[in-house]
């Protein structure tokens, strides 16, 4: 009797960039970038400073267009629909973003997370209604046990690592389908960095995660797929192990070897 084989179900693409170009005035920053990301995986973007990684993230969730003189072309497909043609505030809720430096609002821990929930309706929900979703977001961000008895404390009194996880909780409260993370550990100590990395790995089962990092060891630890960018172009992309162990392009090999960057 033949043994039964079970194949893993195919992953569904959650977010895709198709021939995305971004210009500021006459200078083109991104030159036809095409990438895709799936729920259940972490996509790591690597490359030297100024190569376009952050510009790509800001394009995906419609922040880049807030810059005077910015022009965007191509398509950003979110669940099959072009996010560049959807209302920007809605896109930013569906594609959450966490920045390099924690940016909590100078209000209470509770109100930081509740902020995203209160934006959902025209009427201001009462605190009792918000307690459960706020707790859920803080639990998902791995912060609940540390702050559950101090939700009224100012968020600015938290440590840097806690502030970053609070910002992640605030983004998660809006129930996004994608979470973009722009060097989320750049200003954190090793212990806080490890906590964020564990969180990233836990979140990938719930949504698509895209992380920009200059830390190649971090990209290798958390990335399922890796894309190497240089001068606004995707030079190489693929499964993380393949890119790190057997890069195809000479530029990728040089960057990984520390020749530049």
Number of C-alpha atoms within 10 A of each C-alpha: 3 4 5 6 6 6 6 6 6 6 11 11 16 19 26 23 22 17 15 20 22 24 16 15 10 9 9 15 19 25 16 17 21 16 15 15 23 21 20 20 22 26 29 27 27 26 26 16 13 14 20 24 27 22 16 23 21 17 22 27 25 22 17 21 16 10 9 9 11 16 15 17 15 16 20 25 19 22 13 11 13 16 24 19 11 12 10 15 12 13 20 19 22 20 26 23 27 21 18 17 17 22 15 21 16 12 13 18 27 24 22 23 28 23 17 18 19 17 13 13 8 7 8 10 14 9 13 7 9 17 13 11 16 27 21 15 23 27 15 18 26 20 21 19 10 13 17 14 9 13 17 13 15 17 24 17 12 16 13 18 23 23 21 28 25 28 26 30 28 28 27 28 25 23 19 18 21 28 26 24 22 22 18 24 27 14 15 19 11 11 9 18 18 15 17 22 17 14 17 21 18 15 20 21 13 15 20 23 29 27 26 26 23 18 14 16 11 17 24 16 14 21 24 18 23 26 23 23 24 21 16 21 18 22 17 17 21 15 13 22 14 13 21 18 10 11 18 14 12 11 17 24 16 13 17 19 10 9 10 10 14
